[in-house]
Amino acid sequence: MQRAVKLTINGVVIAMQVETDEEEEVLRLAGKHLQETISAYCAKFPDMPMQETLVRVALEMAYNAFSAESELRKINDECMSLRKDLLSF
């Protein structure tokens, strides 16, 4: 059963739906990481307009996600190759 979870990020309340405790935990961790990243950018670049700060944070997070996905794909390909090698013995 879905339940509502509210997060406040950079002063904005976001309502999300989750089905499990694990989903809620991951969502809250992601929200905390997002807030910490925004705060770090604001501290490092205090004169940067908020819109630019948010775009930079989004770009950084998207880059990290795509990089992680690429690395996971490489690891998966290597595992499949090793599996083939093992099965051929």
C-alpha positions in Angstrom: 0.0 0.0 0.0 1.3 3.4 -0.9 1.9 6.1 1.7 2.8 9.7 1.4 6.2 11.0 2.5 7.0 14.6 2.7 10.5 16.0 2.2 11.7 19.6 2.5 14.5 20.4 0.2 15.8 24.0 0.0 12.6 25.2 1.6 10.3 23.4 -0.8 8.0 20.7 0.5 7.8 17.7 -1.8 5.2 15.0 -1.3 6.2 11.6 -2.7 4.5 8.2 -2.7 6.4 5.1 -1.4 5.3 1.5 -1.0 8.0 0.2 1.4 10.1 1.2 4.3 13.2 0.7 2.1 11.9 3.1 -0.6 11.2 5.7 2.1 14.7 5.3 3.5 16.3 5.6 0.1 14.1 8.7 -0.7 15.0 10.4 2.6 18.8 9.6 2.0 18.5 11.1 -1.5 16.7 14.2 -0.2 19.4 14.6 2.5 22.2 14.3 -0.1 20.5 16.7 -2.4 20.1 19.3 0.4 23.7 18.9 1.5 24.9 19.3 -2.1 22.8 22.5 -2.6 24.1 23.9 0.7 27.7 23.1 -0.2 27.3 24.9 -3.6 25.6 27.9 -1.9 28.5 28.1 0.6 31.2 27.8 -2.1 29.5 30.1 -4.5 27.5 32.6 -2.4 26.9 35.0 -5.3 25.6 32.4 -7.8 21.9 32.8 -8.6 19.8 29.9 -7.0 18.6 28.8 -10.4 22.2 28.3 -11.7 23.1 26.5 -8.4 20.2 24.1 -8.8 21.1 23.4 -12.5 24.7 22.8 -11.5 23.6 20.4 -8.7 21.3 18.6 -11.1 24.0 18.3 -13.7 26.5 16.9 -11.1 24.0 14.3 -9.9 23.0 13.3 -13.4 26.7 12.9 -14.3 27.3 10.8 -11.2 24.3 8.6 -12.0 25.4 8.1 -15.6 29.0 7.4 -14.6 27.8 4.8 -12.0 25.5 3.2 -14.6 28.4 3.0 -17.1 30.7 1.4 -14.5 28.0 -1.1 -13.5 27.5 -2.1 -17.1 31.3 -2.7 -17.5 31.3 -4.8 -14.4 28.3 -6.8 -15.6 29.9 -7.4 -19.0 33.1 -8.6 -17.2 31.0 -10.9 -15.0 29.2 -12.3 -18.1 32.5 -12.9 -19.8 33.9 -14.7 -16.7 30.8 -16.8 -16.5 31.2 -17.9 -20.1 34.8 -18.8 -19.4 33.8 -20.8 -16.4 31.1 -22.7 -18.3 33.4 -23.5 -21.1 35.7 -25.6 -18.8 
